[in-house]
């Protein structure tokens, strides 16, 4: 069964700037999907109202 996820890009001001919606089989697969998209933004991975993971900017990692 696939679960719907949302990858939220967070700007330097702390506000969400854009989102990417996708489906994955589980949290592990969704986390891998998110890690491949890390860049100069903080990312938040959501499954509905549940925060799955938060990723710092690559330069901060």
Gaussian input, Z-matrix of N, CA and C with variables (Angstrom, degrees):
# hf/3-21g

backbone

0 1
 N
 C     1     B1
 C     2     B2     1     A1
 N     3     B3     2     A2     1     D1
 C     4     B4     3     A3     2     D2
 C     5     B5     4     A4     3     D3
 N     6     B6     5     A5     4     D4
 C     7     B7     6     A6     5     D5
 C     8     B8     7     A7     6     D6
 N     9     B9     8     A8     7     D7
 C    10    B10     9     A9     8     D8
 C    11    B11    10    A10     9     D9
 N    12    B12    11    A11    10    D10
 C    13    B13    12    A12    11    D11
 C    14    B14    13    A13    12    D12
 N    15    B15    14    A14    13    D13
 C    16    B16    15    A15    14    D14
 C    17    B17    16    A16    15    D15
 N    18    B18    17    A17    16    D16
 C    19    B19    18    A18    17    D17
 C    20    B20    19    A19    18    D18
 N    21    B21    20    A20    19    D19
 C    22    B22    21    A21    20    D20
 C    23    B23    22    A22    21    D21
 N    24    B24    23    A23    22    D22
 C    25    B25    24    A24    23    D23
 C    26    B26    25    A25    24    D24
 N    27    B27    26    A26    25    D25
 C    28    B28    27    A27    26    D26
 C    29    B29    28    A28    27    D27
 N    30    B30    29    A29    28    D28
 C    31    B31    30    A30    29    D29
 C    32    B32    31    A31    30    D30
 N    33    B33    32    A32    31    D31
 C    34    B34    33    A33    32    D32
 C    35    B35    34    A34    33    D33
 N    36    B36    35    A35    34    D34
 C    37    B37    36    A36    35    D35
 C    38    B38    37    A37    36    D36
 N    39    B39    38    A38    37    D37
 C    40    B40    39    A39    38    D38
 C    41    B41    40    A40    39    D39
 N    42    B42    41    A41    40    D40
 C    43    B43    42    A42    41    D41
 C    44    B44    43    A43    42    D42
 N    45    B45    44    A44    43    D43
 C    46    B46    45    A45    44    D44
 C    47    B47    46    A46    45    D45
 N    48    B48    47    A47    46    D46
 C    49    B49    48    A48    47    D47
 C    50    B50    49    A49    48    D48
 N    51    B51    50    A50    49    D49
 C    52    B52    51    A51    50    D50
 C    53    B53    52    A52    51    D51
 N    54    B54    53    A53    52    D52
 C    55    B55    54    A54    53    D53
 C    56    B56    55    A55    54    D54
 N    57    B57    56    A56    55    D55
 C    58    B58    57    A57    56    D56
 C    59    B59    58    A58    57    D57
 N    60    B60    59    A59    58    D58
 C    61    B61    60    A60    59    D59
 C    62    B62    61    A61    60    D60
 N    63    B63    62    A62    61    D61
 C    64    B64    63    A63    62    D62
 C    65    B65    64    A64    63    D63
 N    66    B66    65    A65    64    D64
 C    67    B67    66    A66    65    D65
 C    68    B68    67    A67    66    D66
 N    69    B69    68    A68    67    D67
 C    70    B70    69    A69    68    D68
 C    71    B71    70    A70    69    D69
 N    72    B72    71    A71    70    D70
 C    73    B73    72    A72    71    D71
 C    74    B74    73    A73    72    D72
 N    75    B75    74    A74    73    D73
 C    76    B76    75    A75    74    D74
 C    77    B77    76    A76    75    D75
 N    78    B78    77    A77    76    D76
 C    79    B79    78    A78    77    D77
 C    80    B80    79    A79    78    D78
 N    81    B81    80    A80    79    D79
 C    82    B82    81    A81    80    D80
 C    83    B83    82    A82    81    D81
 N    84    B84    83    A83    82    D82
 C    85    B85    84    A84    83    D83
 C    86    B86    85    A85    84    D84
 N    87    B87    86    A86    85    D85
 C    88    B88    87    A87    86    D86
 C    89    B89    88    A88    87    D87
 N    90    B90    89    A89    88    D88
 C    91    B91    90    A90    89    D89
 C    92    B92    91    A91    90    D90
 N    93    B93    92    A92    91    D91
 C    94    B94    93    A93    92    D92
 C    95    B95    94    A94    93    D93
 N    96    B96    95    A95    94    D94
 C    97    B97    96    A96    95    D95
 C    98    B98    97    A97    96    D96
 N    99    B99    98    A98    97    D97
 C   100   B100    99    A99    98    D98
 C   101   B101   100   A100    99    D99
 N   102   B102   101   A101   100   D100
 C   103   B103   102   A102   101   D101
 C   104   B104   103   A103   102   D102
 N   105   B105   104   A104   103   D103
 C   106   B106   105   A105   104   D104
 C   107   B107   106   A106   105   D105
 N   108   B108   107   A107   106   D106
 C   109   B109   108   A108   107   D107
 C   110   B110   109   A109   108   D108
 N   111   B111   110   A110   109   D109
 C   112   B112   111   A111   110   D110
 C   113   B113   112   A112   111   D111
 N   114   B114   113   A113   112   D112
 C   115   B115   114   A114   113   D113
 C   116   B116   115   A115   114   D114
 N   117   B117   116   A116   115   D115
 C   118   B118   117   A117   116   D116
 C   119   B119   118   A118   117   D117
 N   120   B120   119   A119   118   D118
 C   121   B121   120   A120   119   D119
 C   122   B122   121   A121   120   D120
 N   123   B123   122   A122   121   D121
 C   124   B124   123   A123   122   D122
 C   125   B125   124   A124   123   D123
 N   126   B126   125   A125   124   D124
 C   127   B127   126   A126   125   D125
 C   128   B128   127   A127   126   D126
 N   129   B129   128   A128   127   D127
 C   130   B130   129   A129   128   D128
 C   131   B131   130   A130   129   D129
 N   132   B132   131   A131   130   D130
 C   133   B133   132   A132   131   D131
 C   134   B134   133   A133   132   D132
 N   135   B135   134   A134   133   D133
 C   136   B136   135   A135   134   D134
 C   137   B137   136   A136   135   D135
 N   138   B138   137   A137   136   D136
 C   139   B139   138   A138   137   D137
 C   140   B140   139   A139   138   D138
 N   141   B141   140   A140   139   D139
 C   142   B142   141   A141   140   D140
 C   143   B143   142   A142   141   D141
 N   144   B144   143   A143   142   D142
 C   145   B145   144   A144   143   D143
 C   146   B146   145   A145   144   D144
 N   147   B147   146   A146   145   D145
 C   148   B148   147   A147   146   D146
 C   149   B149   148   A148   147   D147
 N   150   B150   149   A149   148   D148
 C   151   B151   150   A150   149   D149
 C   152   B152   151   A151   150   D150
 N   153   B153   152   A152   151   D151
 C   154   B154   153   A153   152   D152
 C   155   B155   154   A154   153   D153
 N   156   B156   155   A155   154   D154
 C   157   B157   156   A156   155   D155
 C   158   B158   157   A157   156   D156
 N   159   B159   158   A158   157   D157
 C   160   B160   159   A159   158   D158
 C   161   B161   160   A160   159   D159
 N   162   B162   161   A161   160   D160
 C   163   B163   162   A162   161   D161
 C   164   B164   163   A163   162   D162
 N   165   B165   164   A164   163   D163
 C   166   B166   165   A165   164   D164
 C   167   B167   166   A166   165   D165
 N   168   B168   167   A167   166   D166
 C   169   B169   168   A168   167   D167
 C   170   B170   169   A169   168   D168
 N   171   B171   170   A170   169   D169
 C   172   B172   171   A171   170   D170
 C   173   B173   172   A172   171   D171
 N   174   B174   173   A173   172   D172
 C   175   B175   174   A174   173   D173
 C   176   B176   175   A175   174   D174
 N   177   B177   176   A176   175   D175
 C   178   B178   177   A177   176   D176
 C   179   B179   178   A178   177   D177
 N   180   B180   179   A179   178   D178
 C   181   B181   180   A180   179   D179
 C   182   B182   181   A181   180   D180

   B1=1.4414
   B2=1.5346
   B3=1.3132
   B4=1.4563
   B5=1.5276
   B6=1.3223
   B7=1.4578
   B8=1.5176
   B9=1.3277
   B10=1.4535
   B11=1.5153
   B12=1.3231
   B13=1.4598
   B14=1.5209
   B15=1.3342
   B16=1.4565
   B17=1.5195
   B18=1.3145
   B19=1.4519
   B20=1.5179
   B21=1.3250
   B22=1.4575
   B23=1.5257
   B24=1.3332
   B25=1.4615
   B26=1.5249
   B27=1.3341
   B28=1.4647
   B29=1.5230
   B30=1.3233
   B31=1.4569
   B32=1.5136
   B33=1.3263
   B34=1.4702
   B35=1.5152
   B36=1.3344
   B37=1.4657
   B38=1.5250
   B39=1.3498
   B40=1.4613
   B41=1.5184
   B42=1.3166
   B43=1.4659
   B44=1.5284
   B45=1.3188
   B46=1.4597
   B47=1.5197
   B48=1.3334
   B49=1.4563
   B50=1.5216
   B51=1.3206
   B52=1.4668
   B53=1.5207
   B54=1.3186
   B55=1.4637
   B56=1.5235
   B57=1.3237
   B58=1.4584
   B59=1.5218
   B60=1.3139
   B61=1.4689
   B62=1.5202
   B63=1.3391
   B64=1.4567
   B65=1.5254
   B66=1.3052
   B67=1.4660
   B68=1.5237
   B69=1.3207
   B70=1.4664
   B71=1.5178
   B72=1.3097
   B73=1.4595
   B74=1.5267
   B75=1.3440
   B76=1.4686
   B77=1.5250
   B78=1.3367
   B79=1.4618
   B80=1.5284
   B81=1.3102
   B82=1.4678
   B83=1.5241
   B84=1.3210
   B85=1.4630
   B86=1.5251
   B87=1.3234
   B88=1.4616
   B89=1.5250
   B90=1.3203
   B91=1.4620
   B92=1.5244
   B93=1.3164
   B94=1.4645
   B95=1.5198
   B96=1.3231
   B97=1.4568
   B98=1.5284
   B99=1.3207
   B100=1.4627
   B101=1.5232
   B102=1.3206
   B103=1.4661
   B104=1.5210
   B105=1.3270
   B106=1.4630
   B107=1.5253
   B108=1.3166
   B109=1.4615
   B110=1.5249
   B111=1.3122
   B112=1.4695
   B113=1.5147
   B114=1.3056
   B115=1.4611
   B116=1.5144
   B117=1.3270
   B118=1.4556
   B119=1.5118
   B120=1.3279
   B121=1.4617
   B122=1.5288
   B123=1.3081
   B124=1.4642
   B125=1.5247
   B126=1.3165
   B127=1.4603
   B128=1.5192
   B129=1.3219
   B130=1.4628
   B131=1.5248
   B132=1.3126
   B133=1.4595
   B134=1.5180
   B135=1.3285
   B136=1.4588
   B137=1.5261
   B138=1.3177
   B139=1.4678
   B140=1.5224
   B141=1.3223
   B142=1.4591
   B143=1.5160
   B144=1.3301
   B145=1.4662
   B146=1.5251
   B147=1.3284
   B148=1.4709
   B149=1.5282
   B150=1.3262
   B151=1.4601
   B152=1.5256
   B153=1.3260
   B154=1.4644
   B155=1.5220
   B156=1.3361
   B157=1.4686
   B158=1.5213
   B159=1.3314
   B160=1.4500
   B161=1.5269
   B162=1.3254
   B163=1.4518
   B164=1.5241
   B165=1.3256
   B166=1.4630
   B167=1.5310
   B168=1.3255
   B169=1.4600
   B170=1.5251
   B171=1.3168
   B172=1.4629
   B173=1.5220
   B174=1.3180
   B175=1.4564
   B176=1.5204
   B177=1.3499
   B178=1.4607
   B179=1.5239
   B180=1.3172
   B181=1.4752
   B182=1.5114
   A1=109.24
   A2=116.83
   A3=121.56
   A4=110.75
   A5=114.82
   A6=121.88
   A7=108.88
   A8=116.83
   A9=121.62
   A10=111.03
   A11=116.24
   A12=123.27
   A13=109.52
   A14=114.74
   A15=121.71
   A16=107.77
   A17=116.02
   A18=122.15
   A19=106.93
   A20=115.88
   A21=122.27
   A22=109.23
   A23=116.72
   A24=122.12
   A25=107.88
   A26=116.40
   A27=121.64
   A28=108.73
   A29=116.45
   A30=121.57
   A31=112.27
   A32=115.72
   A33=121.33
   A34=112.21
   A35=116.81
   A36=121.19
   A37=112.42
   A38=117.11
   A39=121.53
   A40=115.05
   A41=117.16
   A42=121.21
   A43=110.76
   A44=115.37
   A45=120.52
   A46=109.36
   A47=116.30
   A48=119.70
   A49=112.16
   A50=118.18
   A51=121.61
   A52=108.78
   A53=115.10
   A54=120.11
   A55=110.06
   A56=114.89
   A57=122.43
   A58=106.40
   A59=116.56
   A60=121.28
   A61=108.85
   A62=115.36
   A63=120.47
   A64=109.45
   A65=117.00
   A66=121.87
   A67=109.19
   A68=114.95
   A69=122.49
   A70=108.58
   A71=115.07
   A72=120.59
   A73=113.00
   A74=117.16
   A75=120.33
   A76=110.06
   A77=116.10
   A78=121.60
   A79=112.38
   A80=117.36
   A81=120.44
   A82=109.97
   A83=117.51
   A84=121.44
   A85=110.82
   A86=117.35
   A87=121.18
   A88=110.90
   A89=117.37
   A90=120.99
   A91=110.79
   A92=117.49
   A93=120.76
   A94=110.60
   A95=117.61
   A96=122.71
   A97=109.56
   A98=116.98
   A99=122.03
   A100=111.33
   A101=117.33
   A102=120.95
   A103=111.70
   A104=117.57
   A105=121.49
   A106=111.75
   A107=118.09
   A108=122.35
   A109=113.29
   A110=115.91
   A111=119.19
   A112=109.81
   A113=116.08
   A114=121.45
   A115=108.76
   A116=115.84
   A117=120.23
   A118=113.03
   A119=117.46
   A120=121.92
   A121=110.59
   A122=115.42
   A123=120.21
   A124=105.87
   A125=117.69
   A126=121.99
   A127=110.03
   A128=115.67
   A129=122.12
   A130=107.79
   A131=115.92
   A132=122.16
   A133=108.54
   A134=115.96
   A135=122.59
   A136=111.12
   A137=115.50
   A138=123.77
   A139=104.78
   A140=116.08
   A141=119.90
   A142=109.65
   A143=117.40
   A144=121.95
   A145=112.79
   A146=116.60
   A147=121.59
   A148=111.05
   A149=116.43
   A150=121.47
   A151=107.93
   A152=115.93
   A153=121.34
   A154=110.53
   A155=116.32
   A156=120.68
   A157=109.70
   A158=114.87
   A159=121.37
   A160=106.87
   A161=116.17
   A162=122.05
   A163=110.18
   A164=118.51
   A165=120.31
   A166=110.37
   A167=115.84
   A168=120.17
   A169=107.81
   A170=116.97
   A171=119.46
   A172=111.64
   A173=118.23
   A174=121.06
   A175=112.19
   A176=116.63
   A177=121.73
   A178=112.47
   A179=116.21
   A180=120.35
   A181=111.61
   D1=136.60
   D2=-179.36
   D3=-93.93
   D4=145.14
   D5=178.28
   D6=-113.33
   D7=141.80
   D8=176.85
   D9=-83.07
   D10=133.49
   D11=179.52
   D12=-126.62
   D13=161.40
   D14=175.82
   D15=-134.70
   D16=125.15
   D17=175.98
   D18=-100.02
   D19=112.30
   D20=-173.89
   D21=-101.53
   D22=124.77
   D23=176.29
   D24=-89.23
   D25=131.23
   D26=-176.34
   D27=-114.46
   D28=126.69
   D29=179.53
   D30=-76.79
   D31=172.11
   D32=179.33
   D33=-60.42
   D34=-24.18
   D35=179.37
   D36=-83.39
   D37=-0.31
   D38=178.79
   D39=87.33
   D40=-2.10
   D41=179.81
   D42=-93.13
   D43=147.37
   D44=176.75
   D45=-68.65
   D46=129.21
   D47=-177.94
   D48=-100.74
   D49=-34.68
   D50=176.99
   D51=-163.47
   D52=168.42
   D53=-178.80
   D54=-139.59
   D55=150.57
   D56=174.06
   D57=-121.83
   D58=124.40
   D59=177.68
   D60=-99.75
   D61=140.01
   D62=-179.02
   D63=-157.67
   D64=169.04
   D65=176.26
   D66=-120.87
   D67=147.35
   D68=176.71
   D69=-146.02
   D70=166.00
   D71=-178.08
   D72=-74.01
   D73=-28.79
   D74=-178.81
   D75=-164.85
   D76=178.59
   D77=-178.22
   D78=-63.22
   D79=-35.12
   D80=-179.39
   D81=-63.80
   D82=-47.83
   D83=179.08
   D84=-63.72
   D85=-39.57
   D86=179.00
   D87=-66.60
   D88=-37.74
   D89=177.55
   D90=-64.63
   D91=-41.38
   D92=176.97
   D93=-62.96
   D94=-41.74
   D95=176.81
   D96=-58.01
   D97=-45.98
   D98=-178.67
   D99=-65.87
   D100=-43.01
   D101=-178.52
   D102=-61.14
   D103=-32.26
   D104=178.85
   D105=-70.06
   D106=-15.60
   D107=-176.71
   D108=-108.45
   D109=7.12
   D110=179.32
   D111=-66.03
   D112=143.66
   D113=179.48
   D114=-155.07
   D115=-131.68
   D116=-177.55
   D117=-88.88
   D118=17.07
   D119=178.64
   D120=-120.54
   D121=150.76
   D122=166.20
   D123=-72.50
   D124=138.91
   D125=179.00
   D126=-120.17
   D127=142.58
   D128=172.27
   D129=-120.99
   D130=131.96
   D131=177.99
   D132=-105.06
   D133=120.57
   D134=-177.29
   D135=-119.23
   D136=144.13
   D137=169.00
   D138=-121.21
   D139=97.59
   D140=-173.51
   D141=64.66
   D142=-124.51
   D143=179.55
   D144=-91.82
   D145=1.36
   D146=-176.38
   D147=-96.84
   D148=122.67
   D149=174.33
   D150=-76.89
   D151=117.25
   D152=-178.29
   D153=-85.48
   D154=-46.10
   D155=-177.29
   D156=-159.94
   D157=156.35
   D158=174.82
   D159=-127.57
   D160=132.75
   D161=-176.82
   D162=-116.31
   D163=126.86
   D164=176.70
   D165=-71.82
   D166=166.61
   D167=172.91
   D168=-57.17
   D169=148.51
   D170=178.00
   D171=-59.07
   D172=-37.46
   D173=-179.55
   D174=-67.94
   D175=-20.64
   D176=179.09
   D177=-94.12
   D178=-12.11
   D179=-173.82
   D180=-72.54

